[in-house]
Amino acid sequence: MRIRVLLISFFLFSFIFSLSPSYAYHPLITDDTGTQGRGRYQYEFQVEYGHDKEEGIKTKELSVNNTLTYGLTDNIDIGIGIPFVYWKEEDGESIDESGFSDIELQLKYRFYEAEGLKVAIKPSITMPTGDEERGLGTGRVTGRLFLILDKEFKDLTIFFNAGYIRNENRIDERKDLWHFSLAGEYRIEEHLKVVGNIGMEKNPDRNQNEEPAFLIAGAVYSFRARTEDKLQSVNHDSEVLDLSLGIKTGLTGPETDLSLLAGITLRF
């Protein structure tokens, strides 16, 4: 018990001093229906570095997101993510900003599971903790609701997301946004999976009609350990640590040209 309290304290402390809303297990953006199980935790540390050039303007951005998730029941999770971002824009002159962005509060409820098909919903809200005047937040509470589907085919699993985002803001962005994305993972062997992801989202910029679309390729290496299910008094092998890498590229002009992704996920 003391070890668990110390771990939680450390992760909460790291939120305060770490370097944006979170999605699926890294490096995917498309979420999955997986939950932690009652009384279990998951900590995610994700880093993304991207650069973009559009109409002669060069932009670089570094974001680091920490997310702590807790299993209320076997099929319901709650979570919190506190992002810190740094961005730099060069257009003759150089402008850069850094700071905390908007905190995200999440809930995931998996309500259906049969014959390899799983279905969940994930509502979340962001709190206006970032400074919108410095490009670090929206200035208002925003909300989103996502439908998540997983379908397993032996070593292959397909993920699909469809979502609505209510983008309340003080920075003259569109308020009604949508998201569609598709991802897949293929297990090469017990510890290694390769993943791919493609998706599109409504552009929040009122001055642009082209939607940002992305493509991700990556890999996840998992370390397994013998863990105890206290509710059923049984032991089983489970993935306790993931190391992930990915490359994200923009398929349309509004999306960041190229991003490098790296992450660590710990379950306890």
C-alpha positions as CSV (number, residue, x, y, z in Angstrom):
1,M,0.0,0.0,0.0
2,R,2.8,2.4,0.9
3,I,4.5,1.7,-2.5
4,R,1.3,2.5,-4.4
5,V,0.8,5.8,-2.5
6,L,4.4,6.7,-3.2
7,L,4.0,5.9,-6.9
8,I,0.8,8.0,-7.2
9,S,2.4,10.9,-5.4
10,F,5.4,10.8,-7.8
11,F,3.2,10.7,-10.9
12,L,1.1,13.6,-9.6
13,F,4.2,15.5,-8.8
14,S,5.6,14.9,-12.3
15,F,2.4,16.4,-13.8
16,I,3.3,19.7,-12.3
17,F,6.9,19.7,-13.7
18,S,6.4,17.9,-17.0
19,L,6.2,19.1,-20.5
20,S,-1.9,17.7,-25.1
21,P,-5.3,16.0,-24.5
22,S,-4.6,12.3,-24.7
23,Y,-6.1,9.7,-26.9
24,A,-5.4,5.9,-27.3
25,Y,-2.4,4.0,-26.2
26,H,0.6,5.6,-27.7
27,P,1.5,6.2,-30.5
28,L,-2.0,6.0,-31.8
29,I,-4.5,8.9,-31.8
30,T,-7.5,6.6,-32.3
31,D,-8.6,5.4,-28.9
32,D,-9.3,1.8,-27.9
33,T,-11.9,0.3,-25.6
34,G,-9.4,-1.0,-23.1
35,T,-9.8,-0.2,-19.4
36,Q,-7.5,-0.8,-16.4
37,G,-9.7,-3.0,-14.3
38,R,-11.1,-2.1,-10.9
39,G,-8.6,-0.5,-8.5
40,R,-5.7,-0.4,-11.0
41,Y,-3.8,2.6,-12.4
42,Q,-2.1,3.5,-15.7
43,Y,0.5,6.3,-16.1
44,E,1.4,7.6,-19.6
45,F,4.3,9.8,-20.5
46,Q,4.1,11.0,-24.1
47,V,6.4,13.3,-26.1
48,E,5.7,14.7,-29.5
49,Y,8.0,17.0,-31.5
50,G,6.7,18.4,-34.8
51,H,7.7,20.9,-37.4
52,D,5.6,22.5,-40.2
53,K,6.1,25.0,-43.0
54,E,3.2,26.7,-44.7
55,E,3.2,29.9,-46.8
56,G,6.7,30.6,-45.7
57,I,6.0,30.4,-42.0
58,K,8.0,27.8,-40.1
59,T,6.5,26.3,-36.9
60,K,8.1,24.0,-34.3
61,E,6.2,22.5,-31.4
62,L,7.2,20.3,-28.5
63,S,4.4,18.8,-26.3
64,V,4.7,16.4,-23.4
65,N,1.6,14.9,-21.9
66,N,1.2,13.1,-18.6
67,T,-2.0,11.1,-18.1
68,L,-3.0,9.2,-15.0
69,T,-6.0,6.8,-15.3
70,Y,-7.8,4.9,-12.6
71,G,-10.2,1.9,-13.0
72,L,-13.4,2.6,-11.1
73,T,-14.8,-0.7,-12.2
74,D,-13.6,-3.4,-14.7
75,N,-15.2,-1.5,-17.5
76,I,-15.1,2.2,-16.4
77,D,-12.0,4.4,-16.2
78,I,-11.5,8.0,-15.1
79,G,-8.4,10.0,-16.0
80,I,-6.7,13.3,-15.9
81,G,-4.1,14.8,-18.4
82,I,-2.1,17.9,-17.8
83,P,-0.1,19.1,-20.9
84,F,2.8,21.5,-21.2
85,V,3.6,22.8,-24.7
86,Y,6.4,24.8,-26.3
87,W,6.0,26.3,-29.8
88,K,8.1,28.6,-31.9
89,E,7.0,30.4,-35.1
90,E,9.4,32.0,-37.6
91,D,8.2,34.5,-40.2
92,G,11.0,37.0,-40.5
93,E,10.7,37.5,-36.8
94,S,10.8,34.7,-34.2
95,I,7.9,34.2,-31.7
96,D,7.9,31.5,-29.1
97,E,5.7,30.6,-26.1
98,S,5.6,27.8,-23.5
99,G,3.4,26.9,-20.6
100,F,0.6,24.7,-19.3
101,S,-2.2,24.1,-21.7
102,D,-5.8,23.1,-20.8
103,I,-6.3,20.2,-18.3
104,E,-8.4,17.3,-19.6
105,L,-10.8,15.2,-17.4
106,Q,-11.8,11.9,-19.0
107,L,-14.2,9.0,-18.5
108,K,-14.4,5.8,-20.5
109,Y,-17.3,3.3,-20.3
110,R,-17.1,0.0,-22.2
111,F,-20.7,-1.2,-22.4
112,Y,-20.6,-4.0,-25.0
113,E,-18.3,-7.0,-25.5
114,A,-19.0,-10.1,-27.6
115,E,-17.4,-12.2,-30.3
116,G,-14.3,-10.1,-30.6
117,L,-16.3,-6.8,-30.8
118,K,-16.0,-4.2,-28.1
119,V,-17.9,-0.9,-27.9
120,A,-17.3,2.1,-25.6
121,I,-18.1,5.8,-25.2
122,K,-15.6,8.4,-23.9
123,P,-16.9,11.8,-22.8
124,S,-14.3,14.4,-21.6
125,I,-13.9,18.0,-20.8
126,T,-11.0,20.4,-20.8
127,M,-10.6,23.2,-18.2
128,P,-9.4,26.6,-19.4
129,T,-6.1,26.5,-17.5
130,G,-4.0,27.6,-20.5
131,D,-3.5,31.2,-21.4
132,E,-5.4,31.7,-24.7
133,E,-3.7,35.0,-25.4
134,R,-0.4,33.2,-25.6
135,G,-1.8,30.4,-27.8
136,L,-1.8,27.8,-24.9
137,G,-5.6,27.2,-24.5
138,T,-9.1,28.1,-25.7
139,G,-10.2,30.3,-22.7
140,R,-13.4,28.3,-22.1
141,V,-14.5,24.8,-21.0
142,T,-14.7,22.5,-24.0
143,G,-16.4,19.1,-24.3
144,R,-16.1,16.0,-26.5
145,L,-18.0,12.7,-26.8
146,F,-16.4,9.8,-28.7
147,L,-17.8,6.4,-29.8
148,I,-15.0,3.7,-29.8
149,L,-15.2,0.3,-31.5
150,D,-12.6,-2.5,-31.4
151,K,-12.7,-5.7,-33.5
152,E,-10.3,-8.5,-33.0
153,F,-9.1,-10.9,-35.7
154,K,-6.6,-13.2,-34.1
155,D,-3.3,-11.3,-34.2
156,L,-4.9,-8.2,-35.8
157,T,-7.1,-5.7,-34.1
158,I,-8.9,-2.8,-35.8
159,F,-10.0,0.4,-33.9
160,F,-12.5,3.0,-35.1
161,N,-13.4,6.4,-33.5
162,A,-16.2,8.8,-34.3
163,G,-16.5,11.9,-32.2
164,Y,-18.1,15.3,-31.7
165,I,-16.1,18.2,-30.1
166,R,-17.8,21.3,-28.7
167,N,-14.9,23.7,-29.1
168,E,-16.0,26.6,-26.9
169,N,-13.4,29.3,-27.1
170,R,-12.4,33.0,-27.0
171,I,-10.0,32.8,-30.0
172,D,-12.6,32.9,-32.8
173,E,-12.3,29.3,-33.7
174,R,-15.2,27.1,-35.0
175,K,-17.2,25.6,-32.2
176,D,-18.7,22.5,-33.7
177,L,-16.0,20.0,-34.8
178,W,-16.0,16.3,-35.8
179,H,-13.4,13.5,-35.8
180,F,-13.1,10.2,-37.6
181,S,-10.2,7.9,-37.5
182,L,-9.2,4.3,-38.1
183,A,-6.2,2.3,-36.6
184,G,-4.9,-1.2,-36.5
185,E,-2.4,-3.2,-34.5
186,Y,-0.7,-6.4,-35.6
187,R,1.1,-8.6,-33.0
188,I,4.4,-9.8,-34.5
189,E,5.3,-11.8,-31.4
190,E,4.4,-11.9,-27.7
191,H,6.1,-8.6,-26.8
192,L,6.1,-6.6,-30.1
193,K,3.2,-5.0,-32.1
194,V,3.3,-2.7,-35.2
195,V,0.6,-0.1,-35.5
196,G,-0.9,2.2,-38.1
197,N,-3.4,5.1,-37.8
198,I,-5.2,7.4,-40.3
199,G,-7.8,10.1,-39.5
200,M,-9.3,13.5,-40.2
201,E,-10.9,16.2,-38.0
202,K,-12.8,19.4,-38.8
203,N,-10.5,22.3,-39.0
204,P,-11.1,24.8,-36.1
205,D,-9.6,27.7,-38.2
206,R,-12.5,29.7,-39.7
207,N,-10.2,31.0,-42.4
208,Q,-9.5,27.5,-43.8
209,N,-11.9,25.0,-45.5
210,E,-9.4,22.1,-45.9
211,E,-9.5,19.6,-43.0
212,P,-6.3,18.4,-41.3
213,A,-5.7,14.7,-42.0
214,F,-2.8,12.5,-40.6
215,L,-1.1,9.2,-41.0
216,I,0.9,7.4,-38.2
217,A,3.2,4.4,-38.3
218,G,4.8,3.0,-35.2
219,A,5.7,0.1,-32.9
220,V,5.0,-0.9,-29.3
221,Y,7.2,-3.2,-27.2
222,S,5.6,-4.5,-24.1
223,F,7.1,-6.0,-21.0
224,R,4.9,-8.6,-19.2
225,A,4.8,-9.7,-15.6
226,R,2.8,-11.9,-13.3
227,T,0.1,-9.8,-11.6
228,E,-2.7,-10.5,-9.1
229,D,-6.4,-10.0,-9.6
230,K,-7.5,-9.3,-6.1
231,L,-11.2,-9.5,-6.9
232,Q,-10.9,-13.0,-8.3
233,S,-7.9,-14.1,-6.2
234,V,-6.0,-15.3,-9.3
235,N,-2.7,-14.5,-10.9
236,H,-2.2,-13.9,-14.6
237,D,0.3,-12.5,-17.1
238,S,-0.3,-8.9,-18.1
239,E,1.5,-6.1,-19.9
240,V,2.9,-3.8,-17.2
241,L,5.2,-1.5,-19.3
242,D,5.0,-0.3,-22.9
243,L,7.7,1.5,-24.8
244,S,6.4,3.1,-28.0
245,L,7.7,5.0,-31.0
246,G,6.0,6.5,-34.0
247,I,6.2,8.9,-37.0
248,K,3.2,11.1,-37.9
249,T,2.9,12.9,-41.2
250,G,0.3,15.3,-42.5
251,L,-1.8,14.2,-45.5
252,T,-3.2,17.7,-46.0
253,G,-1.8,21.2,-45.7
254,P,-3.4,22.2,-42.3
255,E,-1.8,19.1,-40.6
256,T,1.7,19.3,-39.2
257,D,4.1,18.2,-41.8
258,L,6.1,15.7,-39.7
259,S,6.1,14.7,-36.0
260,L,8.2,12.2,-34.0
261,L,6.4,10.4,-31.2
262,A,7.8,8.6,-28.1
263,G,6.1,7.3,-25.0
264,I,6.2,5.2,-21.9
265,T,3.1,3.5,-20.3
266,L,3.2,2.0,-16.9
267,R,0.3,-0.1,-15.4
268,F,0.2,-1.0,-11.7
